[in-house]
Amino acid sequence: MMLLFGLVYAHNATMRDGLDAAAAGILIGAALFFSCLGGTVAAIAAERERGTLQRLFTTPLSPAAYFSGLVMSQLLLAILQVVVLYSIAFYVGAQYHGSFLLGGVILLLSVFIYVGMGFFLGMRFAKRSEEVVVALSAIGVPLLVLGGTFFPLEIMPRAMQFVAQINPISHMNQAFKGVAAYDMGLSELRFEMTFLVIFCVISMVLGTQSFRRLSIEGQIR
């Protein structure tokens, strides 16, 4: 995807500035979405199918420990994706303009949000791996489009822009694009960062509570 966007933007010199934002959007909205959220849901569904999830409920493993393990695995995968995607992005002419520290914080919050929501959805709804593929295909792409992953929110109709404001992906994209493509600082991204921190906490609570609730029900059975 990054190579395709690079070819499109490189073909038109007046669009080169958009390549920097495209790289940030593809990383946050596409790569991390499908790996961290989709990967977490798929992992939980696979463990449920194999029966290992039920056995975990009989062990002293705490929800926080299990959650932390998934977060660490997805965080390592996210770091690898950052390296690969931005290596390609730099190759096709994209640049990173802002603070690496602030960008890293945004990426970390995004991973926690995706894993937390994946944990919640996986524990509550995903019964089989096939369901994950269907759900991500049906729900994921509209969320990415409404999140400003592939093009700016400003060109959308007003009604779609309103819906985008309640889509967490749009705030992740706005924050990371602001840093990576437009060299924005914390003061300029105060609203987006506040939203991400609050939603990160909500996602983690929902995820761990879902595991704890399912664990109690499994032990009762």
SULLINUR-V295158 format. One record per residue. N is the residue number from 1. RES is the residue in one letter. D_LAST is the distance of its C-alpha to the last C-alpha in Angstrom with 2 decimals. Layout:
BEGIN
N_RES_D_LAST ; N_RES_D_LAST
END
This chain:
BEGIN
1_M_46.28 ; 2_M_48.14 ; 3_L_50.93 ; 4_L_51.27 ; 5_F_51.50 ; 6_G_53.99 ; 7_L_56.17 ; 8_V_56.12 ; 9_Y_57.08 ; 10_A_59.56 ; 11_H_61.39 ; 12_N_62.30 ; 13_A_63.73 ; 14_T_63.24 ; 15_M_59.45 ; 16_R_59.12 ; 17_D_57.86 ; 18_G_54.85 ; 19_L_53.76 ; 20_D_52.66 ; 21_A_50.37 ; 22_A_49.11 ; 23_A_48.02 ; 24_A_46.03 ; 25_G_44.44 ; 26_I_43.45 ; 27_L_41.81 ; 28_I_39.82 ; 29_G_39.24 ; 30_A_38.79 ; 31_A_38.16 ; 32_L_35.72 ; 33_F_34.00 ; 34_F_33.16 ; 35_S_32.44 ; 36_C_30.60 ; 37_L_28.75 ; 38_G_28.52 ; 39_G_27.91 ; 40_T_25.00 ; 41_V_23.28 ; 42_A_24.12 ; 43_A_22.81 ; 44_I_19.34 ; 45_A_19.36 ; 46_A_20.58 ; 47_E_17.93 ; 48_R_15.22 ; 49_E_17.30 ; 50_R_17.74 ; 51_G_14.11 ; 52_T_15.30 ; 53_L_13.58 ; 54_Q_10.07 ; 55_R_11.83 ; 56_L_13.44 ; 57_F_10.45 ; 58_T_10.59 ; 59_T_14.30 ; 60_P_16.47 ; 61_L_17.61 ; 62_S_18.37 ; 63_P_18.34 ; 64_A_22.13 ; 65_A_22.56 ; 66_Y_20.69 ; 67_F_22.58 ; 68_S_25.80 ; 69_G_25.51 ; 70_L_25.34 ; 71_V_28.15 ; 72_M_30.33 ; 73_S_30.00 ; 74_Q_30.83 ; 75_L_33.59 ; 76_L_35.23 ; 77_L_35.11 ; 78_A_36.60 ; 79_I_39.41 ; 80_L_40.23 ; 81_Q_40.37 ; 82_V_42.68 ; 83_V_44.99 ; 84_V_45.13 ; 85_L_45.50 ; 86_Y_48.10 ; 87_S_49.99 ; 88_I_50.40 ; 89_A_51.15 ; 90_F_53.89 ; 91_Y_55.27 ; 92_V_55.75 ; 93_G_57.32 ; 94_A_54.63 ; 95_Q_54.92 ; 96_Y_52.73 ; 97_H_54.66 ; 98_G_52.67 ; 99_S_51.00 ; 100_F_48.77 ; 101_L_47.01 ; 102_L_46.19 ; 103_G_45.21 ; 104_G_42.86 ; 105_V_41.22 ; 106_I_40.74 ; 107_L_39.22 ; 108_L_36.84 ; 109_L_35.74 ; 110_S_35.36 ; 111_V_33.12 ; 112_F_30.85 ; 113_I_30.78 ; 114_Y_30.04 ; 115_V_27.28 ; 116_G_25.72 ; 117_M_25.87 ; 118_G_24.69 ; 119_F_21.65 ; 120_F_20.97 ; 121_L_21.67 ; 122_G_19.79 ; 123_M_16.50 ; 124_R_16.90 ; 125_F_18.75 ; 126_A_19.44 ; 127_K_17.56 ; 128_R_20.44 ; 129_S_23.50 ; 130_E_25.86 ; 131_E_24.65 ; 132_V_25.69 ; 133_V_29.20 ; 134_V_29.65 ; 135_A_28.51 ; 136_L_30.73 ; 137_S_33.62 ; 138_A_33.38 ; 139_I_32.72 ; 140_G_33.91 ; 141_V_37.57 ; 142_P_38.31 ; 143_L_36.78 ; 144_L_38.99 ; 145_V_42.04 ; 146_L_41.50 ; 147_G_40.89 ; 148_G_44.43 ; 149_T_43.45 ; 150_F_46.28 ; 151_F_48.89 ; 152_P_49.74 ; 153_L_48.18 ; 154_E_51.73 ; 155_I_52.63 ; 156_M_49.80 ; 157_P_50.48 ; 158_R_49.96 ; 159_A_46.92 ; 160_M_45.18 ; 161_Q_46.16 ; 162_F_44.52 ; 163_V_41.22 ; 164_A_41.57 ; 165_Q_41.68 ; 166_I_38.02 ; 167_N_37.03 ; 168_P_36.03 ; 169_I_37.48 ; 170_S_40.90 ; 171_H_40.92 ; 172_M_39.93 ; 173_N_42.71 ; 174_Q_45.23 ; 175_A_44.65 ; 176_F_44.87 ; 177_K_47.69 ; 178_G_49.52 ; 179_V_49.50 ; 180_A_49.90 ; 181_A_52.40 ; 182_Y_54.18 ; 183_D_54.15 ; 184_M_52.64 ; 185_G_51.74 ; 186_L_49.14 ; 187_S_51.30 ; 188_E_51.56 ; 189_L_47.83 ; 190_R_46.78 ; 191_F_44.95 ; 192_E_43.06 ; 193_M_42.08 ; 194_T_40.91 ; 195_F_38.78 ; 196_L_37.25 ; 197_V_36.47 ; 198_I_34.81 ; 199_F_32.83 ; 200_C_31.83 ; 201_V_30.36 ; 202_I_28.55 ; 203_S_27.14 ; 204_M_25.91 ; 205_V_24.28 ; 206_L_22.56 ; 207_G_21.41 ; 208_T_20.06 ; 209_Q_18.45 ; 210_S_16.68 ; 211_F_15.29 ; 212_R_14.38 ; 213_R_12.65 ; 214_L_10.64 ; 215_S_9.99 ; 216_I_8.76 ; 217_E_6.37 ; 218_G_5.23 ; 219_Q_5.41 ; 220_I_3.80 ; 221_R_0.00
END
